[in-house]
Amino acid sequence: MASVAARSTGSGVGKSGKPWLRLMASYFMASRVISRIMDSLNC
């Protein structure tokens, strides 16, 4: 589900001429997922 949200927001941002925003959105989405995985492992 997160990848779908990142893809939909990224496509709109990419058209504005700022592809790095799409990369940043993907990075933050991935970091949130990784932090949740690490939290579940630490419990």
C-alpha positions in Angstrom: 0.0 0.0 0.0 2.9 2.4 0.8 4.4 1.8 -2.6 1.2 2.7 -4.3 1.0 6.0 -2.4 4.7 6.8 -3.2 4.1 6.0 -6.9 1.0 8.2 -7.1 2.6 11.1 -5.4 5.9 10.6 -7.3 4.2 10.7 -10.7 2.7 14.1 -10.0 6.0 15.4 -8.6 8.0 14.1 -11.5 5.9 16.1 -14.0 6.7 19.3 -12.1 10.4 18.9 -13.1 11.7 17.9 -9.6 12.4 14.1 -9.7 14.5 14.4 -6.5 11.3 15.0 -4.6 10.0 11.6 -5.7 13.3 10.0 -4.5 13.0 11.8 -1.2 9.4 10.6 -0.8 10.4 7.0 -1.5 13.3 7.3 1.0 11.1 8.6 3.8 8.5 5.9 3.1 11.2 3.2 3.2 12.8 4.5 6.3 9.4 4.5 8.1 8.9 0.8 7.0 12.4 -0.1 8.2 11.9 1.6 11.5 8.6 -0.3 12.1 10.3 -3.6 11.3 13.2 -2.8 13.7 10.7 -1.8 16.5 8.8 -5.1 16.1 12.1 -7.0 16.3 13.2 -5.2 19.4 9.9 -6.0 21.3 
